[in-house]
Structures are given as C-alpha cells and as structure tokens.
Amino acid sequence: MATRTPPHTASADTSRTLAYFIVRRPRGLVAAALQYAHVHTEVTLNYAGRDDSSWMDDIQLENLEMVLEQNEQDARLLESGDHISGPAADEYRHRLRTRARFTGRVVTAGRSVDRLLEQTDPNIHHGEAMTCVWRRETAACRKARLEAGIPTEDGPNEAECWSSCSNLVYTDRNIVVQRRLQQQWEKVAADQLSPRPLRDRAAALAERSRAIIAAHHAGSAPTTSTTKER
C-alpha cells in the first residue's frame, strides 16, 4: 500500500482525517464544506493551505489508497463469480482485468501520487445502487449539465445520474441495495394514507428496481428509461 507518514501534530492528524472522509464518503466534499461553514467547496479544498502545504497531498494520497483497495476488492469479487450486468458490463470486466498492478512503494510527493493514479485508476465509481464505468463521451449526467448550461467536471455526478446512461453497471452488491429499495418503494406505494402522486411515483420506482433486478439475474442489460437514479 502507498503510504506517507505525516508529521505527528494535531493539525496533520485533522488534515488527514478530513481528507479521508472527503474521498471515501458520498458527497464528502460537500459535507465537509457544510461542517466547516464554507460557502464554496473550493474553500474546503484550500483548507489549511497556508499552514499545511501537504493538504492537497493528503487528498491525493487518500484517493490513491481508495482506488487501490477498490481495485483489489473488485477484482477478487469478479474472480470469485460476482455477476455484472448493465450496458457497461464488458467494459467493467475489461478495465479490471487489464488494470496495472501495484506492487507497493513509498510515496513522497503529490506528483508521484498523480503518476500512480494514472497507471492504476480504472475510473470505476461505486454508488450504493449502481456503479459508473466513467466515459465522458457517453455520460448522461455530463450531457444533462451541458444542455442546462452548467459547468461540467471530468467525472460522474451522482445527483445527475440517469438510469438510461450507457456507463452504468450493476454488481451483486448493487442488486442487494436495489432489492431493499424495491421493498421500500412497494411499502410506500401500498400505503393508502399517502397522497396518490407519491404512491404513483413509488410504484414506478419499485418497478424500475424490479426490472433492474430481473435483468441482472437474466444476464442482460436493464431496459433503459429517462428517470434519474437516486
């Protein structure tokens, strides 16, 4: 595993801990900005910048460690029979099987982390209910932002994830979550005390999860729709 030993100070420990949660938690950067009452997430990325020049190195290193751990877990599950479905299933398998292996080294600078990420990052992004095999040319979230005149980043935007996107795949882990979501939506749809529009939307979401699960077990890609993935 890539490691860099930070100075033994409270500031360094706080910086590394914050970097961990920004990288590894859903919407971690936004959550950190809210926690520290920053108006813009850019302020959080510049957090302690004047006093601790290693802040961005901490972010980069945590990102590298997360990618390496995810690669190993994904490859191990794939080799043990993890089923993958969805339009980008073949690309998911290809990226994992052809990924550069990391043999271990000590990282001393941010530039070294950047080079290692370029070599080892398959650009696979796991959500709870879906997985994105990122390709900017076919990303539905990027297209939606461009059409709305919103600045785009070179990476997935979970808040704008569409179930029709050709970058999506579903792992067995995702299907466990989809099954739980299906049950939750079915309960809402069956609640006669809920407003009719809410029940109708819940029924549609339950049906979508049901279709994803069925397609996963059948070994085919889910029927696409124009709904956002939540």
Secondary structure, DSSP 8 states (H G I E B T S, - for coil): --B----SSHHHHHHHHHHHHHHHSTTHHHHHHHHTT-SSHHHHHTTTTTT-TTHHHHHHHHHHHHHHHHHHHHHHHHHTT---BSTTHHHHHHHHHT-------B--SHHHHHHHHHHH---EEE-SS-EEE--GGG-HHHHHHHHTT----SS--GGG-BTT-TTEEB-HHHHHHHHHHHHHHHHHHT-TTS-HHHHHHHHHHHHHHHHHHHHHHHTS-----S-B--
